[in-house]
Amino acid sequence: MGAANTAAMPPTRMTWTELVDSVRESGQYATRAEAESVTRIVLSAFGGHVVGDERVDLARRLPVEAARLVASQIPVSRQLTAAQFVESVAFRVLGATPATARWDVSSVLSVLPRAVGDDLVDRILKQLPPGYALLFGRAQLTPAA
């Protein structure tokens, strides 16, 4: 296996505990329980927006608990913009504002590249409307005209 392959996919599957701990660190949550709750809510909301081979690969690469959250969602009939997605998460988190929901979403989605690999995140971003890259902690690149 060459260096390019090892960069594409994480060497080992992250555990649920490692995923939640990464979210806790990323979002600076006070407790593990808070980080776990946010992780569950965001992955459940996100699950319906990933379709096709990317959805299958995402479920394969995530910890089993996270894979179930993603795979159990019915694919959405209409893609939400990044702002609408954040708003939908705000409705699911008790006491959330758009700003805190954006923090929660970014805290979870920004750890996905470490969990599932940059290659898969790139593929997922290609099927989502503009604006999602920022939620993953990436610059929103636009093709040159």
Secondary structure as GFF3:
##gff-version 3
##sequence-region A 1 145
A	DSSP	alpha_helix	3	8	.	.	.	ID=ss1
A	DSSP	alpha_helix	16	27	.	.	.	ID=ss2
A	DSSP	alpha_helix	32	47	.	.	.	ID=ss3
A	DSSP	alpha_helix	52	61	.	.	.	ID=ss4
A	DSSP	alpha_helix	64	71	.	.	.	ID=ss5
A	DSSP	alpha_helix	82	92	.	.	.	ID=ss6
A	DSSP	alpha_helix	98	109	.	.	.	ID=ss7
A	DSSP	alpha_helix	112	116	.	.	.	ID=ss8
A	DSSP	alpha_helix	118	127	.	.	.	ID=ss9
A	DSSP	alpha_helix	132	135	.	.	.	ID=ss10
###
